[in-house]
């Protein structure tokens, strides 16, 4: 976890639609996390993985990014293959899993209805993105999961997304020297349709490790 000032407060009201949706979820599932989901990983991470937003029955339920849903299984399995996990992923925050050299966060910290944040919500939450990345003293590489994460990272760095074409495995050098690598999101849909295979996903992280070396 990075410094608390880089995270939205539990009762964040920047986005009224998302705040109202959190309130609805708390009524329906009072035992769920139902709050802005904080980052998870190594404070000395050299690699940051940026997703879209918490999943309704995944991170919004458990309180840990990519935990408890289909996408998380592939992400944590892949990080393990490249030597960036300790312990086993069990889909629950009590599984004892830790990350080594990596941290995971989302472009939008609150679960959106239908898993689709609107532009104003993405823009509002960006105020937390760059400070959190900047709080990582050893960060050199960022993997963007999907086009929204890709664009939000670029805008957080003062860049115009149109100048950096998104593509699976595409590499971009950011102002200040950080490397941005794009990946299709590891969503259930992308996995089930074959848009993203396990090998394609692993190749992105293997490339990040290769370039670091």
C-alpha positions as CSV (number, residue, x, y, z in Angstrom):
1,X,0.0,0.0,0.0
2,X,1.3,3.5,-0.8
3,X,0.7,6.6,1.2
4,X,-2.9,7.1,2.4
5,X,-3.0,10.6,0.8
6,X,-2.9,8.9,-2.7
7,X,-6.1,7.0,-2.0
8,X,-9.7,8.4,-2.0
9,X,-11.5,8.4,1.3
10,X,-13.9,5.5,2.1
11,X,-16.9,8.0,1.7
12,X,-15.5,9.7,-1.4
13,X,-18.3,11.8,-3.0
14,X,-16.4,13.1,-6.1
15,X,-18.7,11.0,-8.4
16,X,-22.4,11.2,-7.3
17,X,-23.4,8.3,-9.5
18,X,-20.7,6.0,-8.1
19,X,-21.4,7.1,-4.5
20,X,-25.1,6.4,-4.9
21,X,-24.3,3.0,-6.4
22,X,-22.0,2.2,-3.4
23,X,-24.9,3.1,-1.1
24,X,-27.2,0.7,-3.0
25,X,-24.7,-2.1,-2.8
26,X,-24.2,-1.5,1.0
27,X,-27.9,-1.9,1.5
28,X,-28.0,-5.1,-0.6
29,X,-24.7,-6.6,0.7
30,X,-23.7,-5.0,4.0
31,X,-20.9,-7.6,4.4
32,X,-19.2,-6.5,1.2
33,X,-16.3,-4.0,1.0
34,X,-18.4,-1.4,-1.0
35,X,-15.9,1.5,-1.0
36,X,-13.1,2.8,-3.1
37,X,-10.7,-0.1,-3.5
38,X,-7.1,0.7,-2.5
39,X,-4.1,-0.5,-4.4
40,X,-2.5,-3.8,-3.5
41,X,1.2,-4.8,-3.7
42,X,4.8,-3.9,-3.0
43,X,5.6,-0.3,-2.0
44,X,9.0,-0.8,-3.7
45,X,7.3,-2.0,-6.9
46,X,9.1,-1.4,-10.2
47,X,6.0,-2.6,-12.1
48,X,2.5,-1.1,-11.7
49,X,-0.5,-2.8,-13.3
50,X,-3.4,-0.4,-13.9
51,X,-6.9,-1.9,-14.5
52,X,-10.2,-0.2,-15.3
53,X,-12.4,-0.4,-12.1
54,X,-13.4,-2.8,-9.4
55,X,-15.6,-5.6,-10.4
56,X,-19.0,-5.8,-8.7
57,X,-18.5,-9.2,-7.2
58,X,-14.8,-9.1,-7.3
59,X,-12.8,-6.2,-5.8
60,X,-16.0,-4.4,-4.7
61,X,-16.9,-7.4,-2.6
62,X,-13.4,-8.4,-1.3
63,X,-11.7,-5.0,-1.1
64,X,-8.6,-6.1,-3.1
65,X,-8.0,-5.4,-6.8
66,X,-8.8,-8.3,-9.1
67,X,-9.7,-10.6,-6.2
68,X,-12.7,-12.9,-6.3
69,X,-13.5,-12.7,-10.0
70,X,-12.5,-14.4,-13.3
71,X,-10.1,-11.7,-14.3
72,X,-8.1,-12.0,-11.1
73,X,-7.3,-15.6,-11.6
74,X,-5.4,-15.0,-14.8
75,X,-3.7,-11.8,-13.6
76,X,-2.3,-13.3,-10.4
77,X,-1.4,-16.6,-12.1
78,X,0.5,-14.7,-14.7
79,X,2.3,-12.5,-12.1
80,X,3.3,-15.8,-10.4
81,X,4.7,-17.2,-13.6
82,X,7.1,-14.2,-13.9
83,X,8.1,-14.5,-10.3
84,X,6.2,-11.6,-8.8
85,X,4.0,-13.3,-6.2
86,X,4.6,-15.1,-2.9
87,X,1.9,-17.4,-1.7
88,X,-1.1,-18.7,-3.6
89,X,-4.0,-16.7,-5.0
90,X,-7.2,-18.0,-3.4
91,X,-9.7,-15.4,-4.5
92,X,-10.0,-13.9,-1.0
93,X,-8.0,-11.2,0.9
94,X,-7.3,-13.8,3.6
95,X,-5.4,-16.1,1.1
96,X,-2.0,-14.8,2.2
97,X,-0.9,-13.7,-1.3
98,X,1.7,-10.9,-1.5
99,X,3.3,-9.3,-4.5
100,X,7.0,-8.8,-5.0
101,X,8.1,-5.9,-7.2
102,X,4.6,-5.2,-8.4
103,X,1.5,-3.2,-7.4
104,X,-2.0,-3.3,-8.8
105,X,-4.4,-0.4,-8.9
106,X,-7.4,0.8,-11.0
107,X,-8.0,3.9,-13.1
108,X,-11.4,4.2,-11.3
109,X,-11.5,3.2,-7.6
110,X,-15.2,2.6,-7.2
111,X,-17.3,0.0,-8.9
112,X,-19.4,1.5,-11.7
113,X,-22.9,0.3,-12.7
114,X,-22.6,-2.3,-15.5
115,X,-18.8,-2.1,-15.0
116,X,-18.8,1.0,-17.2
117,X,-17.5,4.3,-15.8
118,X,-18.3,7.5,-17.6
119,X,-15.8,10.0,-18.7
120,X,-16.4,12.4,-15.9
121,X,-15.8,9.6,-13.4
122,X,-12.6,8.6,-15.1
123,X,-11.4,12.2,-15.1
124,X,-12.3,12.7,-11.4
125,X,-10.4,9.7,-10.2
126,X,-7.3,10.5,-12.2
127,X,-6.3,12.9,-9.4
128,X,-5.3,9.8,-7.4
129,X,-3.5,8.0,-10.2
130,X,-0.4,10.0,-10.8
131,X,0.3,10.8,-7.1
132,X,0.1,7.1,-6.4
133,X,2.5,6.2,-9.2
134,X,4.8,9.0,-8.2
135,X,4.9,7.7,-4.6
136,X,6.5,4.5,-5.8
137,X,10.3,5.3,-5.7
138,X,11.4,2.3,-7.8
139,X,8.6,2.4,-10.5
140,X,10.0,2.1,-14.0
141,X,7.2,0.2,-15.9
142,X,3.4,0.4,-16.1
143,X,1.1,-2.2,-17.7
144,X,-2.2,-0.8,-18.8
145,X,-5.1,-3.3,-19.0
146,X,-7.3,-1.9,-21.7
147,X,-7.9,1.3,-23.5
148,X,-9.4,3.3,-20.6
149,X,-6.4,2.5,-18.4
150,X,-4.1,3.4,-21.3
151,X,-5.7,6.8,-21.9
152,X,-5.9,7.6,-18.2
153,X,-2.2,6.9,-17.6
154,X,-1.3,9.1,-20.5
155,X,-3.5,12.0,-19.5
156,X,-2.2,11.7,-15.9
157,X,1.3,12.3,-17.4
158,X,0.0,15.3,-19.4
159,X,0.0,13.4,-22.7
160,X,-2.7,13.1,-25.5
161,X,-3.8,9.5,-25.8
162,X,-4.2,9.9,-29.6
163,X,-0.5,10.2,-30.0
164,X,0.1,6.8,-28.4
165,X,-1.9,4.1,-30.2
166,X,-3.2,1.4,-28.0
167,X,-2.4,-2.2,-29.1
168,X,-1.7,-5.4,-27.2
169,X,2.0,-5.5,-26.5
170,X,2.6,-1.9,-27.7
171,X,5.3,0.0,-25.8
172,X,5.4,3.7,-25.2
173,X,7.9,5.9,-23.4
174,X,6.3,8.3,-21.0
175,X,7.6,11.8,-20.0
176,X,10.2,11.2,-17.2
177,X,11.3,7.9,-18.7
178,X,8.7,5.4,-17.5
179,X,7.7,2.6,-19.9
180,X,4.1,2.0,-20.7
181,X,3.1,-1.4,-22.1
182,X,-0.4,-2.1,-23.3
183,X,-2.4,-5.2,-22.8
184,X,-5.9,-6.3,-23.6
185,X,-7.9,-6.4,-20.3
186,X,-8.0,-9.9,-18.7
187,X,-11.8,-9.8,-18.5
188,X,-13.9,-12.9,-18.6
189,X,-15.2,-11.7,-22.0
190,X,-11.8,-11.3,-23.5
191,X,-10.7,-14.7,-22.2
192,X,-13.8,-16.5,-23.3
193,X,-13.8,-15.0,-26.8
194,X,-10.1,-15.7,-27.4
195,X,-9.3,-12.0,-27.8
196,X,-6.8,-12.6,-25.0
197,X,-5.1,-15.9,-24.5
198,X,-3.0,-16.9,-21.5
199,X,0.1,-16.9,-23.7
200,X,-0.6,-13.4,-25.0
201,X,-1.1,-12.1,-21.5
202,X,2.1,-13.8,-20.2
203,X,4.1,-12.4,-23.0
204,X,3.3,-8.8,-21.9
205,X,4.7,-9.4,-18.4
206,X,7.6,-11.5,-19.6
207,X,8.5,-8.5,-21.9
208,X,8.4,-6.1,-18.9
209,X,10.7,-8.4,-17.0
210,X,13.0,-8.7,-20.0
211,X,13.3,-5.0,-20.5
212,X,14.0,-4.4,-16.8
213,X,16.8,-6.8,-17.0
